[in-house]
Amino acid sequence: MQNWKKKIVILGLSVSLGMSGVYGCGNTEETKAETESASGESQETAENAEESSQVQEEKPETTQAEHPQFVADGIRKVVLVEDGQEIFNLSNEPAGYKMDFDYWEILNPYDETVTVNTETMYDLFDVLCGLDFQAPVAVDAEMDTGIADSQTSITLDFVNTLDATQAKQTDYADKTATIILGNEDGAGNRFAAVQGFEDQIYKLSASTIDSIFGLDPFSYILKIPVLVNIDTVESLEIQAGKKSYEMNVDSVNGEYQFGNKDVEKTDFTTLYQEICSIMLEAEAEEEKITKEEEPGLKITFHRNSEEYPEIQVAYYSYDDTYDLLEVNGNSYFLVNAEEVDNLVSSIKKAF
């Protein structure tokens, strides 16, 4: 694993166990990890936690936009459908037990347990903001735009403002637009129309549309398997081979246990940060996914409220280099097998 990635996890964890706000295992701002000092990063983490603890606003009903305009900070959902098949679904899903950076979820082709790389996400948003739906073009009545029969589209939910500051401070979208994509015009453009207003035709750059639909979902995820806010954790149940272990935490009162044994916060932190620091390295090949044997390591995060979903992480043998990661029954990714073996050794040593 790269050293700066470990630094993210260690820093995020140390802040989470040392303050009373809502924190996760790590910080998702990958580029900032390379350019900002630890003290600056800690301050931002604390500020994010304070923001996330505020009461979420009521979610409004979205209405259709005839001429959609938006800023990157105002986008709340992107859904790509190609030839009738949904291929990508990125959605902002606020929840009281999450930090604001963890609101983003990739619901397709993965699921809600995947954490989004916001840097890559905003690169996509910048491209989407370049699509112009303000000036329809004149189209010959005999021209086949392909709009009527198209099953390819981009759906956007967004905050109806061009003020980035206002958009940032607004939790939920109030506008939606589905952009129907038709045929190419032979001059490097593609015909498009906003659903519900198909009489108005636009031309969008074909290369831009191709880049959007050619995205690699794996590049849009942060390579941390799960983010679990420590303030929502009651205990960790660990199965390593035939051995069982339990870690108990009450961060509010500063109480930490390995089994029935009280431990220092630093001892707890050291093991917890290692649990959180195994990073995703590749996507699993579906035909090679087999889980006939018991996992070499299984960790269940028990939460301290019924409102918070339980998280179970398991690592299965995959090949000589990788282990297969399973999160809540879903298996998409591979991790370094040696790192899993090292974690198992650390768990046994700690207990």
C-alpha positions in Angstrom: 0.0 0.0 0.0 1.2 3.5 -0.7 2.5 5.3 2.4 0.3 8.4 1.9 -2.8 6.2 1.8 -1.9 4.8 5.1 -1.4 8.3 6.4 -4.9 9.2 5.4 -6.3 6.3 7.5 -4.1 6.9 10.5 -4.8 10.6 10.5 -8.6 10.2 10.1 -8.7 7.5 12.8 -6.6 9.5 15.3 -8.9 12.5 14.9 -12.0 10.3 15.2 -10.9 8.8 18.5 -9.7 12.1 19.9 -12.7 14.3 19.4 -16.4 14.1 20.0 -17.7 14.7 16.5 -18.8 12.1 13.9 -15.8 10.5 12.2 -14.9 7.6 9.9 -11.8 5.5 9.4 -10.1 7.9 7.0 -10.3 11.1 4.9 -11.4 10.8 1.2 -9.5 13.9 -0.1 -6.8 11.9 -1.9 -5.0 14.8 -3.5 -5.0 16.8 -0.3 -3.1 14.0 1.4 -0.2 14.7 -0.9 -0.1 18.5 -0.6 -1.4 19.5 2.9 0.2 19.1 6.3 -1.3 16.8 8.9 -2.3 19.7 11.1 -4.2 21.4 8.2 -5.9 18.1 7.3 -6.9 17.5 10.9 -8.5 20.9 11.1 -10.5 20.3 7.9 -11.6 16.9 9.1 -12.9 18.5 12.3 -14.8 21.1 10.4 -16.4 18.5 8.1 -17.5 16.5 11.1 -19.1 19.5 12.7 -21.0 20.2 9.4 -22.1 16.6 9.1 -23.6 16.6 12.6 -26.1 19.3 11.6 -29.8 18.4 11.0 -30.5 17.6 7.4 -33.0 19.7 5.6 -36.3 18.2 4.4 -36.0 16.6 1.0 -38.1 18.4 -1.6 -39.9 17.0 -4.6 -37.9 17.5 -7.8 -39.5 19.1 -10.8 -38.5 18.8 -14.5 -36.2 21.4 -15.9 -36.9 22.6 -19.5 -33.5 24.2 -19.9 -31.3 22.6 -17.3 -28.4 24.7 -15.9 -26.3 23.7 -12.9 -22.9 24.0 -11.3 -20.7 21.1 -10.2 -21.5 21.7 -6.5 -25.2 21.5 -7.3 -25.3 18.0 -8.9 -26.8 15.4 -6.6 -27.4 12.4 -8.9 -26.0 11.1 -12.3 -27.6 8.1 -14.0 -26.3 6.8 -17.3 -28.5 4.5 -19.4 -27.1 3.0 -22.6 -29.4 1.1 -25.0 -31.9 0.7 -22.2 -29.4 -0.6 -19.7 -28.4 1.4 -16.6 -24.6 1.3 -16.6 -23.8 3.9 -13.9 -25.7 5.5 -11.0 -24.0 8.0 -8.7 -26.1 9.5 -6.0 -25.8 11.8 -3.0 -27.4 10.0 -0.1 -27.1 12.1 3.2 -27.5 10.3 6.5 -26.9 11.4 10.1 -24.3 8.7 10.7 -22.1 9.7 7.8 -19.6 12.4 7.2 -20.5 14.8 4.3 -17.8 13.3 2.0 -19.3 9.8 2.6 -22.8 10.9 1.3 -21.9 9.9 -2.2 -22.7 6.3 -3.3 -22.3 4.4 -6.5 -25.5 2.4 -6.7 -24.6 0.8 -10.0 -22.5 -1.1 -10.9 -21.6 -1.4 -7.2 -23.8 -0.7 -4.2 -24.2 1.7 -1.2 -21.1 0.4 0.6 -18.7 1.8 -2.0 -17.2 5.2 -1.1 -16.7 7.7 -3.9 -13.5 9.3 -4.9 -14.8 12.9 -4.9 -11.8 14.2 -6.9 -12.7 12.0 -9.9 -16.4 12.6 -9.4 -16.0 16.4 -9.7 -14.0 15.9 -12.9 -17.1 14.2 -14.3 -19.3 17.0 -13.0 -17.2 19.6 -14.7 -17.7 17.8 -18.0 -21.4 17.6 -17.5 -21.6 21.3 -16.7 -20.2 21.9 -20.1 -23.3 20.6 -21.8 -25.5 23.4 -23.1 -29.3 23.3 -23.2 -30.0 27.0 -23.6 -30.1 27.3 -27.4 -32.0 24.7 -29.4 -31.0 24.2 -33.1 -33.1 24.2 -36.2 -33.5 20.7 -37.6 -34.8 19.8 -41.0 -38.1 18.0 -40.6 -36.9 15.1 -42.7 -33.8 14.6 -40.6 -33.8 11.5 -38.4 -32.4 12.8 -35.1 -32.9 9.4 -33.4 -34.5 11.0 -30.4 -37.9 9.3 -30.7 -36.5 5.8 -30.5 -33.5 6.4 -28.3 -32.9 4.3 -25.2 -29.7 6.1 -24.2 -29.9 9.0 -21.7 -28.2 11.0 -19.0 -30.4 11.8 -16.0 -29.3 14.6 -13.6 -30.8 15.7 -10.3 -29.4 19.1 -9.3 -29.9 22.2 -7.2 -31.5 24.9 -9.3 -28.9 27.6 -8.9 -25.7 28.8 -10.5 -24.4 30.1 -7.2 -21.8 27.5 -6.1 -21.9 28.7 -2.5 -25.7 28.3 -2.3 -25.5 25.0 -4.1 -22.9 23.7 -1.6 -25.1 24.7 1.3 -28.2 22.9 -0.1 -28.5 19.2 0.7 -31.1 18.1 -1.9 -31.8 18.6 -5.5 -35.0 20.4 -6.5 -34.7 19.9 -10.3 -34.2 16.9 -12.6 -33.6 16.5 -16.3 -33.2 13.4 -18.4 -31.2 14.1 -21.5 -32.1 11.8 -24.4 -29.3 11.2 -26.8 -30.0 10.5 -30.5 -28.0 10.0 -33.7 -24.8 11.8 -34.7 -25.2 14.6 -37.2 -22.1 13.7 -39.3 -20.2 16.7 -38.1 -18.9 15.5 -34.7 -22.1 16.2 -32.8 -24.9 14.2 -31.4 -28.6 15.2 -31.3 -30.1 15.5 -27.9 -33.3 16.6 -26.2 -34.6 17.1 -22.7 -37.3 14.5 -21.8 -40.7 16.2 -21.8 -39.5 18.9 -24.2 -38.5 16.8 -27.2 -39.6 19.5 -29.7 -36.4 21.4 -28.8 -33.3 19.7 -30.3 -29.7 20.4 -29.2 -26.3 19.4 -30.5 -23.8 18.0 -28.1 -20.2 17.1 -28.8 -20.1 13.4 -29.7 -16.6 13.0 -28.2 -17.8 14.5 -24.9 -20.7 12.1 -24.8 -18.4 9.2 -25.6 -16.1 10.2 -22.8 -19.0 10.3 -20.3 -20.3 6.9 -21.3 -16.8 5.4 -21.5 -16.0 6.1 -17.9 -14.5 3.4 -15.7 -16.6 3.0 -12.5 -13.6 1.6 -10.6 -11.8 4.9 -11.0 -14.7 6.6 -9.3 -14.4 4.8 -6.0 -12.1 5.6 -3.1 -9.9 2.5 -2.4 -11.0 2.2 1.2 -13.3 -0.8 1.4 -15.7 0.6 4.1 -16.0 3.8 6.1 -17.6 3.3 9.5 -18.0 6.3 11.7 -16.4 5.3 15.0 -19.1 7.1 17.0 -21.7 4.7 15.6 -19.7 1.6 16.5 -20.4 -0.5 19.6 -18.1 -3.5 18.9 -16.2 -5.4 16.3 -16.7 -9.1 16.1 -13.7 -10.8 14.4 -13.3 -14.3 13.1 -9.7 -15.1 12.1 -9.5 -18.7 11.0 -10.9 -20.8 13.8 -10.3 -18.0 16.4 -12.9 -15.5 17.5 -12.1 -12.0 19.0 -14.1 -9.0 20.0 -13.2 -5.3 20.2 -15.5 -3.0 22.2 -15.5 0.8 22.0 -17.2 3.6 23.8 -15.4 6.7 22.3 -17.6 9.1 24.2 -16.5 7.9 27.5 -13.0 6.9 26.3 -13.4 3.2 27.0 -11.7 0.5 24.9 -11.6 -3.2 25.3 -10.0 -6.3 23.6 -12.4 -9.0 24.8 -12.9 -8.4 28.5 -9.6 -6.7 28.8 -9.4 -2.9 29.1 -6.8 -1.4 26.8 -5.3 2.0 26.2 -6.7 4.2 23.4 -3.4 4.0 21.5 -3.5 0.2 21.5 -7.1 0.2 20.3 -6.2 2.8 17.7 -3.3 0.9 16.3 -5.3 -2.2 15.6 -8.4 -0.4 14.4 -6.4 1.7 11.9 -4.8 -1.5 10.5 -8.3 -3.0 10.0 -9.3 0.1 8.1 -6.1 0.4 6.1 -6.4 -2.5 3.7 -7.0 -0.9 0.3 -8.7 -2.1 -2.8 -6.3 -2.9 -5.6 -8.3 -4.3 -8.5 -11.7 -5.6 -9.6 -12.4 -9.2 -9.3 -13.1 -11.3 -12.4 -16.6 -12.6 -12.1 -15.8 -16.1 -13.4 -13.0 -16.5 -10.8 -15.2 -15.6 -7.8 -15.6 -18.7 -5.6 -16.4 -18.8 -1.9 -16.7 -22.4 -1.2 -14.4 -22.2 1.8 -14.8 -20.1 5.0 -13.1 -16.7 4.8 -9.7 -16.3 6.2 -10.8 -13.2 8.0 -14.3 -11.9 8.8 -15.0 -8.6 10.6 -18.5 -7.4 11.7 -19.0 -3.8 12.7 -21.9 -3.8 15.3 -23.5 -0.4 15.5 -24.8 1.4 18.6 -28.2 2.3 17.1 -30.7 0.3 15.0 -30.8 3.3 12.6 -27.3 2.4 11.4 -26.7 -0.5 9.1 -24.4 -3.3 10.3 -21.3 -3.8 8.1 -19.7 -7.2 7.6 -16.3 -7.5 5.8 -14.9 -10.8 4.8 -11.7 -11.8 2.9 -11.6 -15.0 0.9 -8.6 -16.7 -0.9 -8.6 -15.7 -4.6 -5.1 -16.4 -6.0 -1.4 -16.1 -4.9 -1.5 -12.3 -5.0 -5.0 -11.3 -4.0 -7.8 -12.0 -1.6 -11.4 -11.5 -2.6 -13.2 -8.8 -0.5 -16.8 -9.3 0.4 -18.8 -6.5 2.0 -22.3 -7.3 3.2 -22.5 -10.2 0.8 -21.3 -8.3 -2.3 -18.0 -9.3 -3.9 -16.5 -6.8 -6.5 -12.9 -6.1 -5.5 -9.5 -7.6 -4.7 -7.1 -6.7 -1.9 -3.4 -7.6 -1.3 -3.4 -11.1 0.3 -0.2 -10.4 2.2 -1.8 -7.4 3.9 -4.7 -9.5 5.0 -2.3 -12.1 6.5 -0.4 -9.3 8.3 -3.7 -8.0 9.7 -4.6 -11.5 11.0 -1.1 -11.7 12.7 -1.7 -8.2 14.3 -5.1 -9.3 15.6 -3.7 -12.4 17.2 -0.8 -10.5 18.7 -3.0 -7.8 20.1 -5.2 -10.3 22.0 
